[in-house]
Amino acid sequence: MIDVKEYIPNHIQKMKGYVPGLQLNYKVIKLNTNENPYPLPDFLIKAIQDFVKENIFHLYPDPESKILREKLAKIYKKNKENILIGNGSDEILSIVFRGFLQKGDRILILDPSYSLYPVLAEALQVDVISVPLKSDFTVDLDLVIHHAKLYQPKLLVITNPNAPTGIAMSRNEILFLYNETQLPMLVDEAYVFFGGETIMYEAGSEDYPLLMACSTFSKAFSSAGLRLGWLIANPVWIKQFDKIRDSYNINIFTQKVGEMILNEWDYFHSRIQEIIQTREWFIEKLKDLNFFTLPSKTNFVFTSPPDQNAQKLYEKLLTKNILVRYFSQIPAFLRITIGTKEQMEVVYEEIYKIHS
């Protein structure tokens, strides 16, 4: 009998793979995957419906996503040649990793951080050098620099603000790391709109040619289901990355809706402010219950109950159809996405019943 598994490389067979947050099909308050709680507004839905009625889905999409690139270039004062569009920022990460790294190379990441990075590295047989955060979950700049000089990685990847901690580095700290390491550096800004400081304007410039920044429509722009992200980098790199992306990686529907969203920049930023206000309210309510919550510049909080038994709280909330994220490697903390004010009031009431 043929063992079909033997045709798959050993390093792929040994991989654990990326594990997304729990998905349930019944009615829940879903606060475990950092989605935006507000759906697209009615006026955009009407415009989308009008576009669908044009019935042009028998045609290929623009392979270059030219209009999206032009709109983002205008926002960030770049040329469209500085911008690559991806099927979510996850595809951007995959393209950058494949564009830079070969078997036996090294990357430098923070620990903890986005768990997809090691998966992408492992698939390429790339060694991961992890720099532990300080005990307060902030970044040890000196230690990052030390590891960069010691291991000479091909790529330094920083999530800012970080996940799952929610803590943000300042723009000056990011640029300090860049100047001190002089390495190709990718800053993943998936959550930057919720209070972080962007380096999109510096990325790929003459002063910072090795600096890249990526982001996504998933969090701030209520579009996790669209799968749309972007990268800003040196145009020389963008040209090379463009060779290894799928030819038609962004479908015609996603491109059009993405263009509509960028036309409503101010609307989405007003929604972002609502999420920030709810986040700060929720942090204060948790403080009243003696929870220890890290300062957040994201659309989630990383919080520890008074008894530090986050798993027990996770399981009790699950019985109430409230999904939050528990990480077994950080057992004292839960990551809770910020939903609507009404949702967070329900969550608080349930937590109050458990910990009052």
SERO-4910 file (N, C-alpha, C, O; in steps of 0.05 Angstrom, whole numbers):
BEGIN
 pado doro    nc1    nc2    nc3   cac1   cac2   cac3    cc1    cc2    cc3    oc1    oc2    oc3
  Met    A     17    -24      0      0      0      0     18     25      0     37     27     15
  Ile    A     11     44    -17     27     68    -19     23     86      5      0     92     12
  Asp    A     45     95     17     43    115     39     46    143     26     68    153     21
  Val    A     23    155     21     23    181      7     37    203     24     47    222     12
  Lys    A     37    200     50     49    220     67     79    223     62     90    245     66
  Glu    A     92    202     53    121    203     50    130    222     28    154    229     27
  Tyr    A    112    230     12    118    249    -10    120    278      0    129    295    -14
  Ile    A    111    283     25    112    309     37    138    312     52    145    294     67
  Pro    A    153    334     48    179    337     62    176    334     92    156    342    104
  Asn    A    196    323    105    195    318    134    190    343    150    175    343    170
  His    A    203    365    142    200    390    158    171    400    157    162    413    176
  Ile    A    157    395    136    129    402    134    112    384    152     94    393    166
  Gln    A    118    358    151    103    339    168    106    345    198     87    341    213
  Lys    A    129    356    205    134    361    234    123    387    243    122    392    267
  Met    A    114    404    225    104    430    232     77    428    248     62    410    243
  Lys    A     73    446    266     48    448    280     27    464    265      3    459    267
  Gly    A     36    484    250     18    501    235      6    523    252      7    522    277
  Tyr    A     -5    543    239    -18    565    253    -45    557    264    -61    544    249
  Val    A    -51    564    288    -77    557    301    -93    583    305    -87    599    322
  Pro    A   -114    587    289   -131    611    292   -149    608    317   -151    587    329
  Gly    A   -162    630    324   -180    630    346   -204    611    341   -211    607    318
  Leu    A   -216    601    362   -239    583    360   -262    596    345   -269    619    350
  Gln    A   -273    581    326   -295    590    310   -320    573    317   -318    548    315
  Leu    A   -341    585    325   -366    570    331   -389    581    314   -389    604    307
  Asn    A   -407    563    307   -428    569    288   -454    579    302   -472    589    288
  Tyr    A   -456    576    328   -480    586    341   -475    614    352   -453    625    350
  Lys    A   -497    626    362   -496    655    370   -477    659    394   -482    648    415
  Val    A   -456    675    389   -437    680    410   -429    710    410   -434    723    390
  Ile    A   -417    719    432   -403    745    431   -374    738    424   -360    726    441
  Lys    A   -366    744    400   -340    734    389   -318    754    394   -316    774    379
  Leu    A   -302    750    414   -281    769    421   -254    755    423   -238    761    440
  Asn    A   -250    736    404   -225    721    405   -207    724    380   -186    711    379
  Thr    A   -216    739    360   -200    741    336   -195    770    327   -187    774    304
  Asn    A   -200    789    344   -193    817    340   -206    829    315   -195    845    301
  Glu    A   -231    819    309   -246    831    287   -258    858    296   -261    862    320
  Asn    A   -264    875    277   -278    900    283   -307    893    289   -320    879    273
  Pro    A   -319    902    311   -347    895    317   -368    908    300   -391    900    300
  Tyr    A   -359    929    285   -379    944    269   -378    935    240   -356    937    228
  Pro    A   -400    926    229   -400    918    200   -398    943    183   -400    965    192
  Leu    A   -394    938    157   -393    960    138   -419    976    139   -441    964    142
  Pro    A   -418   1002    137   -442   1019    139   -461   1014    115   -453   1005     94
  Asp    A   -486   1021    120   -507   1017     99   -501   1031     73   -506   1020     52
  Phe    A   -489   1055     75   -484   1070     50   -463   1056     33   -464   1057      8
  Leu    A   -444   1042     46   -425   1026     31   -437   1000     20   -431    992     -3
  Ile    A   -454    988     35   -468    964     26   -484    970      1   -485    955    -18
  Lys    A   -497    994      1   -513   1002    -23   -494   1005    -47   -501    996    -69
  Ala    A   -471   1018    -43   -452   1021    -65   -441    994    -75   -437    990    -99
  Ile    A   -437    976    -56   -427    949    -63   -448    934    -79   -442    921    -99
  Gln    A   -474    937    -71   -495    924    -86   -497    934   -114   -502    919   -133
  Asp    A   -494    960   -117   -494    972   -144   -472    961   -161   -475    956   -185
  Phe    A   -448    958   -149   -426    946   -163   -431    918   -172   -425    910   -194
  Val    A   -443    902   -154   -449    874   -160   -468    872   -184   -465    854   -201
  Lys    A   -486    891   -185   -506    891   -208   -492    896   -235   -504    890   -256
  Glu    A   -468    907   -234   -454    911   -260   -447    884   -273   -443    882   -297
  Asn    A   -445    863   -255   -442    836   -265   -418    833   -283   -420    824   -306
  Ile    A   -394    840   -273   -370    837   -289   -351    816   -277   -327    817   -282
  Phe    A   -362    797   -262   -345    777   -249   -335    756   -268   -319    739   -260
  His    A   -344    757   -293   -332    739   -314   -306    749   -324   -292    735   -339
  Leu    A   -298    773   -315   -272    785   -324   -251    782   -302   -257    781   -278
  Tyr    A   -226    780   -311   -204    780   -292   -202    807   -278   -208    827   -289
  Pro    A   -192    807   -253   -187    832   -239   -161    845   -249   -145    832   -263
  Asp    A   -157    870   -242   -132    884   -249   -109    869   -234   -109    868   -210
  Pro    A    -91    857   -249    -69    841   -235    -51    858   -218    -36    847   -201
  Glu    A    -51    884   -223    -32    902   -208    -46    917   -185    -33    932   -171
  Ser    A    -73    914   -182    -88    929   -162    -80    959   -163    -74    971   -142
  Lys    A    -80    969   -187    -68    996   -191    -83   1018   -175    -70   1035   -163
  Ile    A   -109   1018   -175   -124   1039   -162   -119   1038   -132   -115   1059   -119
  Leu    A   -120   1014   -120   -114   1012    -91    -86   1023    -85    -83   1037    -65
  Arg    A    -67   1016   -101    -40   1025    -96    -38   1055    -98    -24   1068    -83
  Glu    A    -52   1067   -118    -51   1096   -121    -64   1110    -98    -54   1131    -89
  Lys    A    -86   1099    -88   -100   1111    -65    -83   1110    -40    -81   1130    -25
  Leu    A    -70   1087    -35    -53   1085    -11    -28   1102    -14    -18   1114      5
  Ala    A    -18   1104    -39      5   1121    -43     -1   1151    -37     16   1165    -26
  Lys    A    -25   1159    -44    -33   1187    -38    -35   1191     -8    -27   1212      2
  Ile    A    -47   1172      6    -50   1174     35    -23   1177     49    -19   1193     67
  Tyr    A     -4   1160     40     22   1159     54     45   1174     40     68   1172     47
  Lys    A     37   1190     20     56   1207      6     79   1191     -6    102   1197     -3
  Lys    A     71   1170    -20     90   1152    -34     83   1151    -64     64   1164    -73
  Asn    A     99   1136    -78     92   1129   -106     79   1101   -105     85   1085    -87
  Lys    A     63   1095   -125     50   1069   -125     71   1046   -127     65   1024   -119
  Glu    A     94   1053   -137    116   1033   -139    127   1025   -112    141   1005   -110
  Asn    A    120   1040    -91    128   1033    -63    108   1013    -51    113   1004    -28
  Ile    A     87   1006    -64     65    992    -51     59    965    -65     56    964    -89
  Leu    A     56    945    -48     47    918    -57     20    912    -42     18    917    -18
  Ile    A      1    902    -57    -25    894    -45    -25    864    -42    -17    849    -59
  Gly    A    -36    855    -19    -36    827    -13    -64    817     -5    -81    833      3
  Asn    A    -68    791     -6    -92    778      2    -91    776     33    -85    755     44
  Gly    A    -97    798     46    -93    801     74    -63    806     79    -46    800     62
  Ser    A    -57    817    103    -28    821    109    -14    794    113     11    794    112
  Asp    A    -29    773    117    -16    746    119     -2    739     93     20    728     94
  Glu    A    -14    745     70     -1    740     45     23    758     42     44    749     31
  Ile    A     21    783     51     44    801     50     67    789     66     90    789     56
  Leu    A     62    779     90     83    766    106     95    743     91    120    740     91
  Ser    A     79    726     79     89    703     64    106    712     41    127    700     37
  Ile    A     98    732     27    114    742      4    141    753     13    161    747      1
  Val    A    141    769     34    166    780     44    184    758     54    208    758     48
  Phe    A    174    739     69    191    716     78    203    701     55    226    695     54
  Arg    A    186    695     34    196    680     12    215    696     -5    234    686    -18
  Gly    A    211    723     -5    228    740    -21    256    744     -9    275    749    -23
  Phe    A    257    742     18    283    747     31    298    722     39    322    722     39
  Leu    A    283    701     46    295    680     62    299    654     46    282    647     30
  Gln    A    321    641     52    326    614     41    333    595     64    338    604     87
  Lys    A    332    570     58    339    549     78    365    556     92    385    561     80
  Gly    A    364    555    119    388    560    135    391    589    144    408    595    161
  Asp    A    375    608    132    377    636    140    364    638    168    352    619    179
  Arg    A    366    662    180    355    668    206    337    693    205    343    712    190
  Ile    A    316    692    220    300    716    225    300    721    255    304    703    271
  Leu    A    295    746    262    294    755    289    266    765    295    256    783    281
  Ile    A    253    754    316    226    763    323    224    766    353    242    758    368
  Leu    A    203    779    363    198    782    391    183    757    401    169    743    386
  Asp    A    184    752    427    170    730    440    158    739    467    173    746    485
  Pro    A    131    739    469    112    730    449    106    751    428    109    775    432
  Ser    A     96    742    405     87    759    383     68    743    366     58    722    374
  Tyr    A     63    752    341     45    739    324     55    711    317     77    707    307
  Ser    A     39    691    323     48    663    321     50    653    292     60    631    288
  Leu    A     42    669    272     46    660    244     75    662    236     84    647    218
  Tyr    A     90    680    247    118    684    239    134    658    240    147    651    220
  Pro    A    134    644    262    150    619    263    140    598    243    156    582    233
  Val    A    114    598    238    103    578    219    113    584    191    122    565    177
  Leu    A    113    609    183    124    616    156    153    610    154    163    600    134
  Ala    A    168    615    176    197    609    176    202    579    175    220    570    160
  Glu    A    187    564    190    191    535    190    185    523    163    200    504    155
  Ala    A    165    533    149    159    523    122    182    527    103    186    511     84
  Leu    A    198    548    108    221    554     91    247    543    102    269    547     90
  Gln    A    245    528    124    269    517    138    288    540    146    313    538    142
  Val    A    277    560    157    292    584    166    293    583    197    273    576    210
  Asp    A    315    589    209    318    589    238    306    614    250    311    637    240
  Val    A    291    611    271    279    633    285    294    640    310    298    623    328
  Ile    A    303    665    312    316    675    336    295    692    351    287    713    341
  Ser    A    287    683    375    267    697    390    279    713    412    296    704    427
  Val    A    271    738    414    280    756    435    258    759    456    237    770    449
  Pro    A    262    749    480    240    751    500    234    780    508    252    796    510
  Leu    A    209    785    513    202    811    523    210    813    552    216    793    565
  Lys    A    211    838    563    216    842    591    193    831    608    172    823    597
  Ser    A    197    830    634    177    819    652    151    836    651    129    826    657
  Asp    A    153    861    642    129    878    640    118    878    611    100    893    605
  Phe    A    128    860    595    120    855    567    127    878    548    117    878    526
  Thr    A    145    896    556    156    915    538    180    904    523    191    883    532
  Val    A    189    917    502    211    907    486    238    916    498    241    939    504
  Asp    A    256    897    501    283    902    510    300    910    486    310    893    472
  Leu    A    302    936    481    315    946    457    344    936    456    354    928    435
  Asp    A    358    938    479    386    930    480    389    900    473    409    893    460
  Leu    A    371    884    482    372    855    477    367    849    448    380    832    436
  Val    A    348    864    435    343    861    407    369    867    391    377    853    373
  Ile    A    381    889    398    405    898    384    428    877    388    442    871    369
  His    A    430    867    413    450    847    419    446    822    402    465    812    390
  His    A    421    812    400    415    788    384    420    794    355    429    776    340
  Ala    A    413    818    346    417    825    317    447    823    310    454    813    289
  Lys    A    464    834    327    493    834    322    505    806    325    523    799    311
  Leu    A    494    791    344    505    764    350    498    744    328    515    728    319
  Tyr    A    472    744    319    463    724    301    461    733    271    459    716    254
  Gln    A    463    759    266    463    769    239    440    757    222    445    745    202
  Pro    A    415    761    231    392    751    216    389    766    190    399    788    186
  Lys    A    375    752    171    370    765    145    346    785    147    344    803    131
  Leu    A    329    781    168    305    798    170    298    801    200    298    781    215
  Leu    A    290    825    207    280    831    234    250    838    231    243    855    215
  Val    A    233    824    246    204    828    244    193    838    271    197    824    291
  Ile    A    180    860    271    169    872    295    139    877    290    131    889    271
  Thr    A    123    867    309     94    874    308     90    898    326     97    897    350
  Asn    A     79    919    315     76    943    331     50    958    323     46    967    301
  Pro    A     31    960    343     32    949    370     33    919    370     25    906    351
  Asn    A     44    908    391     49    879    392     24    864    398      5    874    410
  Ala    A     23    839    389      2    820    395     16    795    407     35    786    396
  Pro    A      6    785    429    -20    790    441    -20    811    463    -40    814    477
  Thr    A      2    825    468      4    842    491    -11    868    488    -22    879    508
  Gly    A    -13    879    464    -26    905    459     -8    929    464    -17    952    459
  Ile    A     16    924    473     35    946    479     48    957    454     56    941    437
  Ala    A     51    983    451     62    995    428     90   1007    434     95   1018    455
  Met    A    108   1004    415    133   1018    415    128   1045    402    111   1048    385
  Ser    A    144   1065    409    142   1091    397    156   1091    369    172   1073    364
  Arg    A    149   1110    353    162   1113    327    192   1116    331    207   1104    316
  Asn    A    200   1132    351    229   1136    355    243   1110    363    266   1106    355
  Glu    A    229   1093    378    242   1067    386    245   1049    362    266   1036    359
  Ile    A    225   1049    344    228   1033    320    251   1043    303    267   1027    293
  Leu    A    252   1068    299    274   1079    282    301   1076    295    321   1073    282
  Phe    A    302   1077    322    327   1072    337    337   1043    331    360   1039    326
  Leu    A    318   1024    333    325    996    327    336    993    298    355    980    293
  Tyr    A    322   1007    280    331   1006    252    360   1016    249    377   1003    237
  Asn    A    364   1039    260    391   1052    258    413   1035    271    435   1034    261
  Glu    A    406   1023    294    426   1007    308    432    980    296    454    970    298
  Thr    A    412    968    284    416    941    272    424    942    243    439    925    234
  Gln    A    414    962    228    419    964    199    412    938    185    427    929    167
  Leu    A    390    926    193    379    902    180    354    908    164    340    927    171
  Pro    A    348    892    144    321    893    133    301    889    155    303    869    170
  Met    A    282    907    158    264    907    181    235    910    171    228    929    157
  Leu    A    218    891    179    190    892    172    174    898    197    176    884    217
  Val    A    159    920    197    142    927    219    113    921    212    102    933    193
  Asp    A    101    903    226     74    894    222     55    912    238     53    910    262
  Glu    A     41    930    224     24    950    237     -6    943    235    -22    961    230
  Ala    A    -13    918    239    -41    910    237    -59    926    256    -82    930    249
  Tyr    A    -48    935    279    -65    948    299    -58    977    303    -68    990    322
  Val    A    -42    988    286    -31   1015    291    -52   1037    293    -48   1057    306
  Phe    A    -75   1033    279    -96   1053    278   -109   1058    305   -123   1078    309
  Phe    A   -105   1039    324   -119   1041    349   -102   1055    371   -107   1052    395
  Gly    A    -82   1070    362    -67   1086    382    -37   1085    378    -22   1099    393
  Gly    A    -27   1069    360      2   1067    355     12   1090    338     -3   1106    327
  Glu    A     38   1091    335     51   1111    317     62   1096    293     79   1078    295
  Thr    A     52   1104    269     60   1090    245     87   1099    235     96   1121    239
  Ile    A    101   1080    221    126   1087    207    122   1084    177    141   1081    162
  Met    A     97   1083    168     91   1080    139    104   1102    123    113   1098    100
  Tyr    A    105   1126    134    116   1149    119    147   1146    115    157   1155     95
  Glu    A    160   1133    134    189   1129    132    196   1105    115    217   1104    102
  Ala    A    179   1085    115    185   1059    102    192   1063     73    178   1076     58
  Gly    A    214   1051     65    223   1051     37    233   1077     27    238   1080      3
  Ser    A    237   1097     45    247   1123     37    278   1122     33    291   1102     39
  Glu    A    289   1144     22    318   1145     19    332   1144     45    354   1132     47
  Asp    A    321   1155     66    334   1153     93    331   1126    106    347   1119    123
  Tyr    A    310   1111     98    305   1085    111    300   1064     89    278   1052     88
  Pro    A    320   1058     72    315   1040     49    310   1011     57    298    996     41
  Leu    A    318   1003     81    315    975     90    290    971    107    286    950    118
  Leu    A    275    992    111    251    992    128    226    986    112    221    999     92
  Met    A    210    967    121    184    961    109    162    962    130    167    958    154
  Ala    A    138    968    121    115    968    139     91    955    124     86    961    101
  Cys    A     76    938    138     52    927    127     28    931    145     32    935    169
  Ser    A      5    930    134    -20    933    150    -42    918    135    -38    906    115
  Thr    A    -66    921    146    -89    905    137   -115    921    139   -117    939    155
  Phe    A   -134    913    123   -161    924    125   -178    910    146   -200    919    152
  Ser    A   -168    888    156   -184    870    173   -193    883    199   -216    879    207
  Lys    A   -176    898    212   -181    908    239   -195    935    239   -219    937    247
  Ala    A   -182    955    229   -192    982    231   -214    987    211   -231   1005    215
  Phe    A   -215    972    189   -233    978    167   -255    957    163   -267    955    142
  Ser    A   -261    943    184   -285    925    185   -286    905    162   -307    900    152
  Ser    A   -263    895    154   -262    879    129   -245    854    132   -232    846    113
  Ala    A   -247    840    155   -231    815    158   -239    795    137   -222    780    127
  Gly    A   -264    794    129   -274    775    109   -265    781     81   -266    763     64
  Leu    A   -256    805     75   -247    812     48   -220    801     42   -214    794     19
  Arg    A   -202    799     62   -174    791     59   -160    811     42   -156    807     18
  Leu    A   -151    833     54   -137    854     39   -117    868     57   -123    876     80
  Gly    A    -92    870     47    -71    882     62    -52    896     43    -54    894     19
  Trp    A    -33    911     55    -13    925     38     14    926     51     17    924     76
  Leu    A     34    930     35     62    933     43     73    959     31     69    964      7
  Ile    A     88    974     47    103    997     36    133    990     40    141    984     62
  Ala    A    148    993     18    176    986     19    191    999     -4    179   1013    -20
  Asn    A    217    996     -4    234   1006    -25    223    995    -52    218    971    -54
  Pro    A    220   1011    -73    209   1002    -98    225    979   -111    214    963   -126
  Val    A    251    978   -105    268    956   -116    258    930   -104    257    910   -119
  Trp    A    252    930    -78    242    905    -66    214    899    -75    207    876    -80
  Ile    A    197    919    -77    169    915    -86    170    901   -114    154    883   -119
  Lys    A    187    909   -131    189    898   -158    196    868   -156    186    852   -172
  Gln    A    214    861   -138    222    833   -135    199    817   -122    194    794   -130
  Phe    A    187    828   -101    165    814    -88    142    808   -107    128    788   -106
  Asp    A    138    827   -126    116    825   -145    119    800   -162     99    789   -172
  Lys    A    143    790   -165    148    766   -182    137    741   -169    130    722   -183
  Ile    A    134    741   -142    128    716   -129     99    716   -116     92    696   -103
  Arg    A     84    737   -121     56    736   -112     40    723   -134     49    720   -157
  Asp    A     16    713   -126     -2    702   -146     -9    723   -167    -12    747   -160
  Ser    A    -12    715   -192    -16    735   -213    -41    752   -209    -40    776   -213
  Tyr    A    -63    740   -200    -88    754   -194    -95    750   -165   -115    738   -158
  Asn    A    -78    760   -147    -81    754   -119   -104    768   -105   -113    760    -84
  Ile    A   -113    790   -117   -135    805   -105   -159    805   -125   -157    816   -147
  Asn    A   -181    792   -117   -203    789   -135   -217    816   -141   -212    836   -127
  Ile    A   -233    816   -161   -245    841   -171   -264    854   -150   -265    878   -148
  Phe    A   -278    837   -135   -296    847   -114   -280    860    -91   -287    882    -83
  Thr    A   -260    846    -81   -244    857    -59   -230    883    -67   -229    902    -51
  Gln    A   -220    885    -92   -207    910   -101   -227    933   -100   -221    954    -90
  Lys    A   -251    928   -110   -271    950   -112   -279    959    -84   -281    983    -79
  Val    A   -285    940    -66   -294    947    -39   -271    961    -25   -276    980    -10
  Gly    A   -246    952    -28   -224    965    -16   -221    994    -25   -215   1012     -9
  Glu    A   -226    999    -51   -225   1026    -61   -247   1043    -48   -242   1066    -41
  Met    A   -271   1032    -45   -293   1047    -32   -286   1053     -3   -291   1075      6
  Ile    A   -274   1034     11   -266   1039     39   -246   1061     42   -249   1078     59
  Leu    A   -226   1062     24   -206   1083     26   -218   1110     19   -207   1131     28
  Asn    A   -240   1111      5   -254   1136      0   -268   1147     24   -276   1170     26
  Glu    A   -272   1129     44   -287   1136     69   -268   1135     93   -277   1127    115
  Trp    A   -244   1144     90   -223   1143    110   -233   1156    136   -229   1145    158
  Asp    A   -246   1179    134   -254   1194    158   -276   1178    173   -277   1178    198
  Tyr    A   -295   1166    159   -316   1151    172   -304   1129    189   -312   1125    212
  Phe    A   -286   1113    178   -274   1091    192   -258   1100    216   -257   1086    237
  His    A   -245   1123    214   -230   1133    237   -249   1142    259   -241   1141    283
  Ser    A   -273   1151    253   -292   1157    274   -301   1132    288   -305   1132    313
  Arg    A   -304   1110    274   -310   1084    286   -287   1074    304   -292   1063    326
  Ile    A   -263   1079    295   -240   1071    310   -240   1085    337   -233   1073    358
  Gln    A   -248   1111    337   -249   1126    363   -269   1113    382   -265   1113    406
  Glu    A   -291   1103    371   -311   1090    388   -299   1065    402   -303   1060    425
  Ile    A   -284   1050    386   -271   1026    397   -251   1033    419   -249   1020    439
  Ile    A   -235   1054    414   -216   1064    434   -230   1072    459   -220   1065    481
  Gln    A   -251   1087    457   -266   1096    481   -277   1072    496   -276   1071    521
  Thr    A   -288   1052    482   -298   1028    495   -275   1013    509   -279   1002    531
  Arg    A   -253   1011    495   -229    998    507   -221   1010    533   -217    996    553
  Glu    A   -220   1037    534   -211   1050    559   -232   1047    581   -225   1043    604
  Trp    A   -258   1047    574   -279   1042    593   -276   1014    605   -278   1010    629
  Phe    A   -272    994    587   -270    966    596   -245    962    614   -247    947    633
  Ile    A   -223    975    607   -199    972    624   -205    982    652   -196    970    672
  Glu    A   -219   1005    654   -225   1016    680   -244    998    696   -241    994    720
  Lys    A   -263    986    682   -281    967    696   -266    942    706   -272    932    727
  Leu    A   -248    933    690   -231    910    699   -214    917    723   -210    901    741
  Lys    A   -204    942    723   -188    951    745   -204    951    771   -193    944    792
  Asp    A   -230    958    769   -247    957    793   -250    929    804   -255    925    828
  Leu    A   -245    909    787   -246    881    796   -219    869    803   -215    845    806
  Asn    A   -199    887    804   -171    880    811   -158    863    790   -140    847    796
  Phe    A   -167    866    765   -152    853    743   -127    870    737   -127    894    741
  Phe    A   -106    857    728    -82    870    718    -83    870    688    -81    849    676
  Thr    A    -85    894    676    -88    896    647    -65    913    636    -59    934    646
  Leu    A    -52    902    615    -30    917    603    -41    941    587    -63    940    577
  Pro    A    -25    963    586    -34    986    570    -37    978    540    -19    966    529
  Ser    A    -60    984    528    -65    975    501    -67    998    481    -79   1018    487
  Lys    A    -55    994    458    -58   1011    435    -70    995    411    -64   1001    388
  Thr    A    -86    976    418    -98    958    398   -128    957    402   -139    971    418
  Asn    A   -142    939    387   -170    935    391   -176    911    409   -196    897    406
  Phe    A   -157    905    427   -160    884    447   -146    892    473   -130    910    473
  Val    A   -151    877    494   -136    880    519   -124    853    527   -135    832    521
  Phe    A   -102    855    540    -88    831    550    -89    834    581    -76    851    592
  Thr    A   -105    816    593   -112    821    621   -109    796    638   -113    774    628
  Ser    A   -103    799    663    -99    777    682   -119    780    705   -119    801    718
  Pro    A   -135    759    711   -153    760    734   -138    760    760   -115    752    761
  Pro    A   -151    768    782   -137    770    808   -125    743    816   -103    744    829
  Asp    A   -137    721    810   -126    695    818   -106    684    797    -94    663    801
  Gln    A   -102    700    775    -83    692    754    -91    666    740    -74    654    726
  Asn    A   -115    657    744   -124    632    731   -141    640    706   -165    639    707
  Ala    A   -126    647    685   -140    656    661   -155    633    647   -176    638    635
  Gln    A   -145    609    649   -159    587    636   -186    582    648   -205    577    633
  Lys    A   -188    584    674   -214    580    687   -234    601    678   -257    595    672
  Leu    A   -225    626    676   -243    648    667   -250    643    638   -273    648    630
  Tyr    A   -231    635    622   -237    629    593   -259    608    591   -278    612    575
  Glu    A   -257    587    606   -276    565    605   -303    574    615   -324    566    604
  Lys    A   -304    590    636   -330    599    646   -344    618    627   -368    617    623
  Leu    A   -328    636    614   -340    654    594   -350    638    570   -371    645    558
  Leu    A   -336    616    563   -345    600    541   -372    588    546   -388    585    528
  Thr    A   -377    580    571   -404    569    578   -426    590    575   -449    583    572
  Lys    A   -418    615    574   -438    637    570   -438    647    541   -449    668    535
  Asn    A   -426    631    524   -424    637    495   -409    663    490   -415    679    472
  Ile    A   -388    667    506   -370    690    502   -342    678    495   -330    665    512
  Leu    A   -333    684    471   -307    674    462   -285    695    467   -288    717    457
  Val    A   -265    688    482   -241    704    485   -217    685    478   -221    662    473
  Arg    A   -193    696    479   -169    680    471   -152    673    495   -143    691    510
  Tyr    A   -146    648    498   -128    638    520   -103    626    507   -105    610    489
  Phe    A    -80    634    517    -54    624    507    -42    608    529    -34    619    550
  Ser    A    -39    582    525    -28    564    547      0    571    555      8    566    577
  Gln    A     15    584    536     43    591    543     44    616    560     65    623    571
  Ile    A     22    631    562     20    654    580     -4    650    598    -24    665    594
  Pro    A     -4    632    616    -28    622    629    -42    642    648    -65    637    656
  Ala    A    -29    664    655    -42    683    673    -60    703    658    -75    718    671
  Phe    A    -59    704    631    -72    725    616    -92    715    596    -89    693    585
  Leu    A   -112    731    591   -131    728    569   -128    752    550   -123    774    559
  Arg    A   -132    746    525   -135    768    505   -164    771    498   -177    752    489
  Ile    A   -175    795    502   -203    800    498   -206    822    477   -198    845    482
  Thr    A   -217    815    454   -223    835    434   -244    855    444   -262    848    459
  Ile    A   -241    880    436   -261    901    443   -284    900    423   -280    906    399
  Gly    A   -307    893    433   -331    893    416   -346    920    419   -334    940    425
  Thr    A   -371    920    413   -387    944    417   -390    949    447   -384    932    463
  Lys    A   -399    973    454   -403    980    482   -423    961    495   -419    952    517
  Glu    A   -444    954    480   -464    936    490   -453    908    496   -459    896    516
  Gln    A   -436    899    477   -424    873    481   -405    873    505   -405    854    521
  Met    A   -390    894    508   -370    895    530   -384    898    557   -374    889    578
  Glu    A   -408    910    557   -423    912    582   -432    884    591   -432    877    614
  Val    A   -440    867    571   -448    840    577   -424    824    587   -426    809    607
  Val    A   -401    827    574   -377    813    583   -369    821    611   -362    804    627
  Tyr    A   -370    847    616   -363    856    643   -382    844    664   -373    836    685
  Glu    A   -407    843    658   -427    833    678   -421    803    684   -422    795    707
  Glu    A   -414    788    664   -407    760    668   -381    757    684   -379    740    701
  Ile    A   -361    774    678   -336    773    692   -341    782    722   -329    770    740
  Tyr    A   -358    801    725   -365    811    752   -377    788    769   -371    785    792
  Lys    A   -395    773    757   -408    751    771   -387    730    780   -390    717    801
  Ile    A   -366    726    764   -346    706    770   -326    716    790   -317    701    807
  His    A   -320    742    790   -297    753    806   -305    773    827   -288    785    839
  Ser    A   -331    778    830   -338    797    851   -338    784    879   -344    798    899
***
